[in-house]
Amino acid sequence: MSFAASMLIAMAIDALIGWPDPLYRRIGHPVTWIGALISALEARLNHGAARRAKGVLTALVVIGLTGGLAGLVVALLPGGWLGTLIAGVLAWPLVAIRSMHQHVAAVARPLAAGDLGEARHAVSMIVGRDPSKLDEAGVARAAVESLAENTSDGIVAPLFWGAVAGLPGIAAYKAINTLDSMIGHRNARYELFGWASARIDDLVNLAPARLTGALFALCSARPGAAFRTMAKDARHHRSPNAGWPEAAMAGALGIRLSGPRVYGDRVAQEPWVNAGAPDPEAKDLARGLGLYRRAMLGLALPLAILAVMGW
């Protein structure tokens, strides 16, 4: 069974049809199944003493169960190309190529048409900051940042771990990423319980985040500027990983990203990425989507080479 070929199949199916709404309404989605398990464990364990230890246990149970079930499925698959094809179909819902493009395009369209209210509503679906405080540049900046960061978390990282470890690799990664998104927060409720989930997520995204940044740079019209911005600004980001794809995108498009942002009643004083560049406009969001599409084609190329080599 070729891990790389399975991931290439998953990419192709998702790029063509995404995860159809009728299918979601009928059976949900693997990430929602993982989320239900996390919610049940969190409700039972996130209280009383030893919350950090309970959080470690929760992370190990969710990751082990998800990866283990995927490993059991692989053991039951036939060998050769039939097994590779089935593994690719099973990995398909764990990739988010089409939905990522759709969510950001839903911001780009009204923003280009001058409908700031609709653009704010659309961007609220993909970022956590308060959209009512965002002007046109703020909406564009939030959407570009989400596009850059989620290309790493939602596409490159799962495919990377799928190419490394097959279906168990991509399934375990999605469990880790879902744990981080649900309980890996620095607040009173999750600071201790979500500590392990956040640290594990940081670790497994180290290589994919830097790979995503390089992919954006190599697929852009300004690779030198993208690489220079990564080298200068990526490490200053609040996240050990998100700064790499965001800095590459900022350098590639010639815009500034990050900076101060409002979360509820709190203002986060984040440093600028590519500080000397202008704020993004609606046209820059469209350019970012173009770079994203080229990056997806660029990502498919090494997977195809590895598939031909029998990886």
N, C-alpha and C positions, 0 to 999 in steps of 0.2 A: 504494500500500500504506500502510495506517495503522499506524504503530508502536504508538500507544496502544491501538488495537483488538486488535492481536496480543497485547499484554501483558495485556489484560483477558481474552482467551480463555485464555491460559496460567494466569492466576489462577483462573478458573472451573474448568478441568479439574483443576488440582492440588487446589483446595479440595474438589472432589467425590470424587476417587479417589486422590490422592497419586501415588506411584510404586509400583505393585503389586509385591508380592514375587515372583510368578511371572515378571514382566517383568525384575525385577532378577536373578533366578537365571539367566535365559536370556541376557540381553545386558549385564548390569551396569548402569551409570549413567554419564552423561557426566562427572560429577565424578570417578568412579573412573578413567575413561579419561585425563582430564587428570592425575590423580594418578600414574598409571603412567608418563606421559611425564616428569613432574617427578622421580620416583624414579630413572628411568633416567639423566637428565641429572645429577642430584645424585651418583649413584654414580660416574659417569665423571669429573665435573669438580671435586667438592668435596674437593680435596686439593692439596698442593704449593703453589707460589707463585701470586700474583695471584688469590686466591680471591674477593675482592670483585668483580674484573672478570669472573670466570667466573660469578659469581652474577648480575651485570647481564645477561650474555649469556643465561643460562638464562631469566631473566624475560622478556627480549625475544623469545626463541624461542617460549616457551610462549604468551605473550599474542598474538604476531603470528600464530602458526600457528592458534590457536583462533579468533581474530577473523577471520583471513583465510579459513579454511575456511567459517565462517558467512557471510562476505560472498560467497563463491563460490556457496554454496547459494542465497542470496537472489537472485543474478543469474540463476539458473536457474528461479526460481519464476515462475508466471504473474502478471499484474497484477491489480488490483482486489481484490474481496473473497475470491476463491479463494486468491490469494497471501497475503492477510492471515490467512486461516484456517490455512493450512499453516504459516506463520511462527509463529502462536500455538501450534500443536501442537508444533512443534519447540522452542519456548521453554519449554513446560510443565515438562520435568524440571529446569529451571534455577531453579524457584521452589519454596519449601519450606513453604508455608502449612500443609498438613495434617500433615506430619511434625513440624513445630515444635509444634503443638498436642498431638499424640499423645505426644511425648517428655515434655512438661511435665505433661500429664495423668497420665502413668504415675508421676510423683512425687506429684502431688496426691492421688491415690486412696489409696495406703497411708498417706500422712501423715495424712489425715483419719480413717483407720480406726485410727490409733495404732500402725501397724506401722513403726517407725522403721528396722528392718533392711532391709525391702524398699524403703522410701523412699530410704535411703542407696544401695542398689544401683542404683535407677533414676536417681538424680541423678548417679551416677558415669558414666553414659552420655553426659552432656551438659556436664560441667565437668571441669577438670583437677585440682582440689584433692582432698586426701585425705578421702574420705567417712567414714572410720572415726572421725574426730575431730569430726564434725558432730552437734550436738544438733538438736532439732526446728526451732528458729529458724534454725540454720545451714543445714539442708537447704532450708527454705523460702526463705531469703535467696539461696542459690546458684541455686535454680530460677528465682526471679523475675529475678535478674540475667541468667541465661542467656536467659530469655524476652525480656527487653528488648533485650539486645545482639544476639541472633541474629535478632530481628525486623528490625533494621536491616541486618545483614550478609546474611541469608539470604532476605529478602523485599523490603524497601523498596529497598535499593541495586540489586539486579539489575533490578527493575522500573523503577527510575528511569533506569538506563542503557539499558534496553531501549526505554523511551519516548523517550529522547534519540536513540539511534542504531540502533534496531531489533535484529534478531537478532544482528548482529555486536557491538553494544553489550552485550547481556546475556551473550553468550558470552565476550567479553573480560573482563568483570567477574568472571565465575565463575572464569576462569583466574587472575586477580589474587588473588581471595579464597582460592583453593585453594593458590596459591603461598605466601601469607602463613601459612595454617594449617599447612602442611607444613614450610616452611623459614624462616619469618620470626620466629625465636625468638632471644632474647638468651642464648645459651649458647656454650660453646666450639666446638661443631660448626657452628653456623649464624650466629654473630655477624657474620662477614664475608660468607659466601656468601649469606645471606638478607637482607642489608642492603637491597638494592634492592627486593626483593619487599615487605618491611615498609613501606618508605617509599612505594612506589606504592599499596599498600593504604590507608595513611593518607590519601593524597591523594584517591583516588576515593571514599572514604567520608565526606569532609568534609560535603558537602551532604546525602547521604542520612541520616546520623546525626542531624543537626539537624532534618531533615524528620520523622524517626521520633519524635523527642522532641515536636515540635509536634503530631504526629498523636495521640500518647498523651494529651497535655494536652487537646486539643480534643474528644477522644472520651470524656473522663472526667467524673465528677461534680464534680471539684475542679480545673477548669482553671487558676484563679488560683494555687493552691498548687503545681500541677505546673510552671507557668511560673516561679514564684518560686524553686523548688528548682533548676530548670535554671540560672537566672541566677546563683544563689549557689554551687552545688556542681559543676556539670558540668566546669568547667575544672580542678578539683582532682583529677580522676580520673587514674589512671596512663596511660590511653589518651586521645589527643586526640579520639577520637570516641565511645567506648563510654559516657562519662560523660553524654552528652546523653539518650539513651533511658533509661538507668538512673535518672538524676535525675528525669526526667519521671515514670517509673513510681513511684519512691519518693514523690514529692510527690502524685501522683494517688491512691495507696493509703494515704497517711499512715503510712508505715513507713520504717525506716532500712535502707540497703543498703551494700555494700562493707565497709570495715573490715578488720581483720587476718584473714588466712586462711593455711592450711597447704598447701604444695605439697611433698610428700615430706618431707624433713628440714629444709625451709626455711620460716620464717614471714615472710610479706609483710605489713609494717605499713602497710596502705593506710588513707587517711583515710575517715571515715564520710561517706556521702551522706545528707542529711536527718538529721543527727546527733541532734537532739532528739526524734525520733519513736521509738515502740516497735519492737522486733524483729517481723518478720513471723511469722504463725502459718499453720496449714494453710488457714484460711478466706481469708487474704490471697492465697495462691497461687491459689485458686479465683477470687477477685475479679480477680487479674491476668489469668487466662485469659479472663474476661469482657471486660475492657478490650481484650485482644488481638483478640478476635473483632470488637468494635466498630471497632477501628482498621483491621482488614482491610476492613470494609465502607466505612469512611471513605476508605481508599486507593482503593477501586474507583470511588468517585464522581468524582474529578477525571480518572481515566483514561477513564471513560465520557464525560465532557464533552469531553475532548480527542478521543476517537474520533468523536463526533458532529461536531466541528469539522473532522475530516479530518486530524488531526495524524499 
